[in-house]
Amino acid sequence: MSNEQYLAILDLGSNSVRLKITKIQDNGSFETVQYEKRYVRLASNMGPEKMLKATPIKRTIEALKEFRAICDRYQNKRLTIIAVATAAVRQAQNQLQFLEKVQQETGFEIHVISGEREAYLDYVGVNQTLPIDKGIIVDTGGASMELISVNNGEAEETVSIPIGSVSIAQTYHLEDQINPADLFDAMVKIDEVLSQQLWLNRMRETKIVALGGCNRTLAKVYRWQQALNPEEVRPVHGLTMRSEEAFLIMRQLLEADRQTRASFRGITKVRADVIVGGLLPLISLVRQLSINEISFSNSGLREGLLFKYLEQQINFGQLKSSL
């Protein structure tokens, strides 16, 4: 009798919510059988008071109801659900009320993971698929940025900084036509925040692996610009580009307004307003640390959770306590 089982990982981020269902065979092999993503912009307009607002909450719950219906289709199979939330919910003053509402309306019990845990799981997801000996992993989300220093293949620093694509774009008015003064203010703030991470100095002239929606979008724009025809578009995972090429695309994005950015091949309409804010941390790191090349990973938090689940072969109750 087959011992295959299914693992559903629900990742409630600040910009999008994703559901990844993986079939796991009894020999440990696995394959993705379903992947869903909805842009809910949960972090939108949280403001300095850090309150989740009614409209983003409504969008999020509607998406989670869709995901519940998908999970229910697997009710006759051995399905384990791991549901986690990251920066927006982590920072929210009304976190408990939100989580209770989600559980009442969708049945999902969502666990809020710490920024350091998120960074570590990013490392696991990257390292299992794109091994890195020495360098930095950067995951820029909607409301936070995770930084991981890797030395001799091991994670040394796992840091989460509460700035991200949505928060930067909204705070510094970078959604549409860019005002130079607003851009300058955002760059100064990001440089200031990164300068507090003194360990970054040890990472000068090393490698950088980037993940997160906006960083991957940079890779998608680049691969379309490089493709001679649609059949030759390279996958994002493992893609590398020179820093000068990243700067050139960033310049193109800064010159464009929101509508024009949305027309770029590789940029979705719903990301056109946050792409500039989302790329500023990566561009700042590359400049400050004199890094010549950027690599991109499609693996991160969700894959980190999957690998830890496979590695430990533990049930959800045990995994829950380790989140």
NUBA-450315 format. One record per residue (C-alpha): residue number from 1; residue in three letters; x, y, z. Coordinates in steps of 0.5 Angstrom, whole numbers, plus 500, padded with zeros to 3 digits. Example, Ala and Ser with C-alpha at 12.3 -4.5 7.8 and 13.67 -1.06 7.14 Angstrom:
! NUBA-450315
{site 1, "ALA", {525, 491, 516}}
{site 2, "SER", {527, 498, 514}}
//
This chain:
! NUBA-450315
{site 1, "MET", {500, 500, 500}}
{site 2, "SER", {503, 507, 498}}
{site 3, "ASN", {504, 511, 504}}
{site 4, "GLU", {504, 518, 500}}
{site 5, "GLN", {502, 524, 503}}
{site 6, "TYR", {500, 531, 502}}
{site 7, "LEU", {503, 537, 505}}
{site 8, "ALA", {500, 544, 504}}
{site 9, "ILE", {504, 550, 506}}
{site 10, "LEU", {500, 557, 506}}
{site 11, "ASP", {505, 563, 506}}
{site 12, "LEU", {501, 569, 508}}
{site 13, "GLY", {506, 575, 506}}
{site 14, "SER", {505, 582, 506}}
{site 15, "ASN", {504, 583, 499}}
{site 16, "SER", {501, 576, 497}}
{site 17, "VAL", {498, 570, 500}}
{site 18, "ARG", {501, 563, 497}}
{site 19, "LEU", {499, 556, 497}}
{site 20, "LYS", {503, 550, 495}}
{site 21, "ILE", {501, 543, 495}}
{site 22, "THR", {506, 538, 495}}
{site 23, "LYS", {506, 530, 494}}
{site 24, "ILE", {511, 526, 498}}
{site 25, "GLN", {512, 519, 496}}
{site 26, "ASP", {514, 514, 502}}
{site 27, "ASN", {521, 514, 499}}
{site 28, "GLY", {522, 521, 500}}
{site 29, "SER", {521, 524, 493}}
{site 30, "PHE", {516, 529, 492}}
{site 31, "GLU", {513, 534, 487}}
{site 32, "THR", {509, 540, 487}}
{site 33, "VAL", {502, 538, 485}}
{site 34, "GLN", {498, 545, 486}}
{site 35, "TYR", {501, 552, 487}}
{site 36, "GLU", {496, 558, 488}}
{site 37, "LYS", {498, 566, 489}}
{site 38, "ARG", {493, 571, 490}}
{site 39, "TYR", {496, 579, 491}}
{site 40, "VAL", {492, 581, 497}}
{site 41, "ARG", {497, 587, 499}}
{site 42, "LEU", {495, 586, 507}}
{site 43, "ALA", {501, 591, 509}}
{site 44, "SER", {497, 596, 505}}
{site 45, "ASN", {496, 603, 509}}
{site 46, "MET", {498, 600, 515}}
{site 47, "GLY", {502, 606, 517}}
{site 48, "PRO", {506, 608, 523}}
{site 49, "GLU", {500, 605, 528}}
{site 50, "LYS", {502, 598, 524}}
{site 51, "MET", {494, 597, 524}}
{site 52, "LEU", {492, 592, 519}}
{site 53, "LYS", {486, 595, 515}}
{site 54, "ALA", {479, 593, 513}}
{site 55, "THR", {480, 593, 506}}
{site 56, "PRO", {486, 589, 505}}
{site 57, "ILE", {483, 584, 511}}
{site 58, "LYS", {477, 583, 507}}
{site 59, "ARG", {481, 581, 500}}
{site 60, "THR", {486, 577, 504}}
{site 61, "ILE", {480, 573, 507}}
{site 62, "GLU", {477, 572, 501}}
{site 63, "ALA", {483, 569, 498}}
{site 64, "LEU", {484, 564, 504}}
{site 65, "LYS", {477, 562, 503}}
{site 66, "GLU", {479, 560, 496}}
{site 67, "PHE", {485, 556, 499}}
{site 68, "ARG", {481, 553, 504}}
{site 69, "ALA", {476, 550, 498}}
{site 70, "ILE", {482, 547, 495}}
{site 71, "CYS", {485, 544, 501}}
{site 72, "ASP", {478, 541, 502}}
{site 73, "ARG", {479, 537, 495}}
{site 74, "TYR", {484, 533, 499}}
{site 75, "GLN", {480, 531, 505}}
{site 76, "ASN", {480, 524, 503}}
{site 77, "LYS", {488, 524, 502}}
{site 78, "ARG", {493, 525, 508}}
{site 79, "LEU", {494, 532, 508}}
{site 80, "THR", {498, 536, 513}}
{site 81, "ILE", {497, 544, 513}}
{site 82, "ILE", {502, 548, 515}}
{site 83, "ALA", {500, 556, 515}}
{site 84, "VAL", {505, 561, 517}}
{site 85, "ALA", {504, 569, 517}}
{site 86, "THR", {510, 574, 516}}
{site 87, "ALA", {512, 581, 517}}
{site 88, "ALA", {505, 584, 516}}
{site 89, "VAL", {502, 580, 521}}
{site 90, "ARG", {508, 580, 525}}
{site 91, "GLN", {508, 587, 526}}
{site 92, "ALA", {500, 588, 526}}
{site 93, "GLN", {498, 591, 533}}
{site 94, "ASN", {491, 588, 531}}
{site 95, "GLN", {494, 581, 530}}
{site 96, "LEU", {490, 577, 535}}
{site 97, "GLN", {484, 580, 532}}
{site 98, "PHE", {486, 578, 525}}
{site 99, "LEU", {488, 571, 526}}
{site 100, "GLU", {482, 570, 530}}
{site 101, "LYS", {477, 572, 524}}
{site 102, "VAL", {481, 568, 519}}
{site 103, "GLN", {480, 562, 524}}
{site 104, "GLN", {473, 563, 524}}
{site 105, "GLU", {472, 565, 517}}
{site 106, "THR", {477, 560, 514}}
{site 107, "GLY", {479, 555, 519}}
{site 108, "PHE", {486, 556, 518}}
{site 109, "GLU", {490, 556, 524}}
{site 110, "ILE", {496, 561, 522}}
{site 111, "HIS", {502, 561, 526}}
{site 112, "VAL", {506, 568, 526}}
{site 113, "ILE", {514, 566, 525}}
{site 114, "SER", {519, 571, 527}}
{site 115, "GLY", {523, 575, 523}}
{site 116, "GLU", {530, 571, 525}}
{site 117, "ARG", {526, 564, 523}}
{site 118, "GLU", {523, 567, 517}}
{site 119, "ALA", {531, 568, 515}}
{site 120, "TYR", {533, 562, 517}}
{site 121, "LEU", {528, 558, 513}}
{site 122, "ASP", {530, 562, 507}}
{site 123, "TYR", {537, 560, 508}}
{site 124, "VAL", {534, 553, 508}}
{site 125, "GLY", {530, 554, 502}}
{site 126, "VAL", {536, 557, 498}}
{site 127, "ASN", {542, 552, 500}}
{site 128, "GLN", {538, 546, 499}}
{site 129, "THR", {537, 548, 491}}
{site 130, "LEU", {543, 553, 490}}
{site 131, "PRO", {548, 552, 495}}
{site 132, "ILE", {552, 558, 497}}
{site 133, "ASP", {559, 557, 500}}
{site 134, "LYS", {560, 565, 502}}
{site 135, "GLY", {555, 571, 501}}
{site 136, "ILE", {549, 574, 502}}
{site 137, "ILE", {542, 572, 501}}
{site 138, "VAL", {537, 577, 501}}
{site 139, "ASP", {529, 576, 501}}
{site 140, "THR", {525, 583, 500}}
{site 141, "GLY", {518, 582, 502}}
{site 142, "GLY", {512, 587, 502}}
{site 143, "ALA", {514, 589, 509}}
{site 144, "SER", {520, 586, 511}}
{site 145, "MET", {527, 584, 508}}
{site 146, "GLU", {531, 578, 511}}
{site 147, "LEU", {538, 578, 510}}
{site 148, "ILE", {543, 572, 511}}
{site 149, "SER", {550, 571, 511}}
{site 150, "VAL", {553, 565, 509}}
{site 151, "ASN", {560, 562, 511}}
{site 152, "ASN", {563, 556, 509}}
{site 153, "GLY", {556, 554, 507}}
{site 154, "GLU", {553, 555, 514}}
{site 155, "ALA", {548, 561, 516}}
{site 156, "GLU", {552, 566, 521}}
{site 157, "GLU", {547, 572, 521}}
{site 158, "THR", {539, 571, 520}}
{site 159, "VAL", {536, 578, 521}}
{site 160, "SER", {530, 581, 519}}
{site 161, "ILE", {529, 588, 518}}
{site 162, "PRO", {522, 592, 518}}
{site 163, "ILE", {522, 595, 511}}
{site 164, "GLY", {519, 592, 505}}
{site 165, "SER", {517, 594, 498}}
{site 166, "VAL", {510, 596, 500}}
{site 167, "SER", {512, 600, 506}}
{site 168, "ILE", {518, 603, 502}}
{site 169, "ALA", {513, 605, 496}}
{site 170, "GLN", {508, 608, 500}}
{site 171, "THR", {512, 611, 505}}
{site 172, "TYR", {516, 615, 500}}
{site 173, "HIS", {511, 616, 494}}
{site 174, "LEU", {515, 611, 489}}
{site 175, "GLU", {508, 608, 486}}
{site 176, "ASP", {508, 612, 480}}
{site 177, "GLN", {512, 618, 477}}
{site 178, "ILE", {518, 618, 481}}
{site 179, "ASN", {520, 625, 485}}
{site 180, "PRO", {528, 625, 486}}
{site 181, "ALA", {527, 628, 493}}
{site 182, "ASP", {523, 622, 495}}
{site 183, "LEU", {527, 617, 492}}
{site 184, "PHE", {533, 621, 495}}
{site 185, "ASP", {530, 620, 502}}
{site 186, "ALA", {528, 613, 501}}
{site 187, "MET", {535, 611, 499}}
{site 188, "VAL", {538, 615, 505}}
{site 189, "LYS", {533, 611, 510}}
{site 190, "ILE", {535, 604, 507}}
{site 191, "ASP", {543, 606, 507}}
{site 192, "GLU", {542, 608, 514}}
{site 193, "VAL", {538, 602, 516}}
{site 194, "LEU", {543, 597, 512}}
{site 195, "SER", {549, 601, 516}}
{site 196, "GLN", {547, 598, 522}}
{site 197, "GLN", {548, 591, 520}}
{site 198, "LEU", {556, 592, 522}}
{site 199, "TRP", {557, 584, 519}}
{site 200, "LEU", {555, 586, 512}}
{site 201, "ASN", {562, 589, 512}}
{site 202, "ARG", {565, 582, 512}}
{site 203, "MET", {561, 581, 506}}
{site 204, "ARG", {564, 586, 501}}
{site 205, "GLU", {566, 583, 494}}
{site 206, "THR", {562, 576, 495}}
{site 207, "LYS", {556, 573, 492}}
{site 208, "ILE", {549, 575, 493}}
{site 209, "VAL", {543, 571, 492}}
{site 210, "ALA", {536, 575, 491}}
{site 211, "LEU", {529, 572, 492}}
{site 212, "GLY", {522, 575, 494}}
{site 213, "GLY", {517, 578, 489}}
{site 214, "CYS", {520, 584, 487}}
{site 215, "ASN", {527, 581, 486}}
{site 216, "ARG", {525, 576, 482}}
{site 217, "THR", {521, 581, 478}}
{site 218, "LEU", {528, 584, 476}}
{site 219, "ALA", {530, 577, 474}}
{site 220, "LYS", {524, 576, 470}}
{site 221, "VAL", {525, 583, 466}}
{site 222, "TYR", {532, 581, 465}}
{site 223, "ARG", {531, 575, 462}}
{site 224, "TRP", {526, 577, 457}}
{site 225, "GLN", {531, 583, 455}}
{site 226, "GLN", {536, 578, 454}}
{site 227, "ALA", {531, 573, 450}}
{site 228, "LEU", {532, 572, 443}}
{site 229, "ASN", {525, 569, 442}}
{site 230, "PRO", {520, 566, 447}}
{site 231, "GLU", {523, 559, 447}}
{site 232, "GLU", {529, 561, 450}}
{site 233, "VAL", {527, 565, 456}}
{site 234, "ARG", {531, 562, 462}}
{site 235, "PRO", {528, 560, 468}}
{site 236, "VAL", {529, 565, 474}}
{site 237, "HIS", {532, 560, 479}}
{site 238, "GLY", {539, 560, 478}}
{site 239, "LEU", {539, 566, 473}}
{site 240, "THR", {545, 571, 474}}
{site 241, "MET", {546, 578, 472}}
{site 242, "ARG", {552, 583, 472}}
{site 243, "SER", {550, 589, 477}}
{site 244, "GLU", {551, 594, 471}}
{site 245, "GLU", {545, 590, 468}}
{site 246, "ALA", {541, 591, 474}}
{site 247, "PHE", {543, 598, 475}}
{site 248, "LEU", {541, 599, 468}}
{site 249, "ILE", {534, 596, 469}}
{site 250, "MET", {533, 600, 475}}
{site 251, "ARG", {534, 607, 471}}
{site 252, "GLN", {529, 605, 466}}
{site 253, "LEU", {524, 603, 472}}
{site 254, "LEU", {526, 610, 475}}
{site 255, "GLU", {524, 614, 469}}
{site 256, "ALA", {518, 610, 467}}
{site 257, "ASP", {511, 612, 471}}
{site 258, "ARG", {507, 606, 474}}
{site 259, "GLN", {503, 605, 467}}
{site 260, "THR", {509, 604, 463}}
{site 261, "ARG", {513, 600, 468}}
{site 262, "ALA", {506, 595, 468}}
{site 263, "SER", {508, 595, 460}}
{site 264, "PHE", {515, 592, 462}}
{site 265, "ARG", {515, 585, 460}}
{site 266, "GLY", {516, 581, 466}}
{site 267, "ILE", {512, 586, 471}}
{site 268, "THR", {505, 584, 473}}
{site 269, "LYS", {500, 590, 473}}
{site 270, "VAL", {499, 589, 481}}
{site 271, "ARG", {507, 590, 482}}
{site 272, "ALA", {508, 596, 478}}
{site 273, "ASP", {507, 601, 484}}
{site 274, "VAL", {512, 597, 489}}
{site 275, "ILE", {517, 595, 484}}
{site 276, "VAL", {522, 601, 485}}
{site 277, "GLY", {521, 601, 493}}
{site 278, "GLY", {522, 593, 493}}
{site 279, "LEU", {529, 594, 489}}
{site 280, "LEU", {532, 599, 493}}
{site 281, "PRO", {535, 595, 498}}
{site 282, "LEU", {538, 590, 493}}
{site 283, "ILE", {541, 596, 489}}
{site 284, "SER", {543, 599, 496}}
{site 285, "LEU", {547, 592, 498}}
{site 286, "VAL", {550, 591, 491}}
{site 287, "ARG", {553, 598, 491}}
{site 288, "GLN", {555, 598, 498}}
{site 289, "LEU", {559, 592, 498}}
{site 290, "SER", {562, 592, 491}}
{site 291, "ILE", {558, 586, 489}}
{site 292, "ASN", {559, 584, 481}}
{site 293, "GLU", {554, 579, 480}}
{site 294, "ILE", {547, 578, 483}}
{site 295, "SER", {544, 571, 483}}
{site 296, "PHE", {536, 569, 484}}
{site 297, "SER", {533, 564, 487}}
{site 298, "ASN", {525, 561, 486}}
{site 299, "SER", {526, 557, 493}}
{site 300, "GLY", {525, 561, 500}}
{site 301, "LEU", {521, 560, 506}}
{site 302, "ARG", {516, 555, 503}}
{site 303, "GLU", {521, 551, 500}}
{site 304, "GLY", {525, 551, 507}}
{site 305, "LEU", {519, 549, 511}}
{site 306, "LEU", {518, 543, 506}}
{site 307, "PHE", {525, 541, 507}}
{site 308, "LYS", {525, 542, 514}}
{site 309, "TYR", {518, 537, 514}}
{site 310, "LEU", {522, 532, 510}}
{site 311, "GLU", {528, 532, 514}}
{site 312, "GLN", {525, 531, 521}}
{site 313, "GLN", {519, 527, 519}}
{site 314, "ILE", {515, 530, 524}}
{site 315, "ASN", {508, 531, 525}}
{site 316, "PHE", {505, 538, 525}}
{site 317, "GLY", {504, 539, 532}}
{site 318, "GLN", {511, 538, 533}}
{site 319, "LEU", {513, 543, 527}}
{site 320, "LYS", {508, 548, 530}}
{site 321, "SER", {513, 549, 536}}
{site 322, "SER", {519, 550, 532}}
{site 323, "LEU", {516, 555, 528}}
//
